[in-house]
Amino acid sequence: MSEKLDLTKFVGDLSLEKTIGKLYSYRSKVVHGDEPDFNRGELQPFKSKINTEKILREITRKLIIQSLIEPELFKDLKEC
C-alpha cells in the first residue's frame, strides 16, 4: 500500500496479521450469533465494539484509497 496502514491507536503494538486474524474471529462470532467479549480472550485488544468498528473503517478507507491508486491490483484480486 502506498499509505501505511497504522492501527496502533486502536490495538497498540499488535501486528497487522494478528489484527486481521482477530477481526476474522470477531466476524465469526457475529455471524454465528455469539456475543463478542472484549473484556477477556482474543478480542480484548479491540476493547469494544465501537473501537472494532473504527478499525474496520480505517482498513476500508485505506483499501479504497489504494484501489484508486492501483485499480489493476483490485481487478486482479476480484478475478481470483
GUGU-98386 format. One record per residue (C-alpha): residue in one letter; x, y, z. Coordinates in steps of 0.05 Angstrom, whole numbers, plus 5000, padded with zeros to 4 digits. Layout:
REM GUGU-98386
aXYZ/...
//
This chain:
REM GUGU-98386
m500050005000/s502350704985/e499850965052/k501950545112/l496350215150/d497650435221/l492850135272/t496950275334/k492050785360/f486850225361/v490749595380/g497449825407/d503349415381/l499148835356/s501648635286/l497248735225/e497047985213/k494547845284/t489548425280/i486648135216/g486247445248/k482547735308/l477848115261/y476147455228/s474547165296/y470147765311/r466647665245/s465546925260/k462447085328/v457747595298/v455647145240/h454246565287/g450246985335/d455246985392/e456547595434/p463747845426/d467347905493/f472148495493/n473848415567/r477947775560/g480447295509/e482847425439/l478448045426/q481048415487/p485948835446/f479949135408/k477049395474/s469849505449/k465049435391/i465950175375/n473450115372/t472849495328/e468449885280/k473650435278/i478949925260/l474549655204/r473150355178/e480650525177/i482349885139/t476650005090/r478650735079/k485850535064/l483649985016/i479150474978/i484750974972/q489450424947/s484250184897/l484150884867/i491750894862/e492450184837/p485949954804/e489149374767/l491149034833/f483949024857/k481448794789/d486348214792/l484248044864/k476948054843/e478247534789/c481747054836/
//
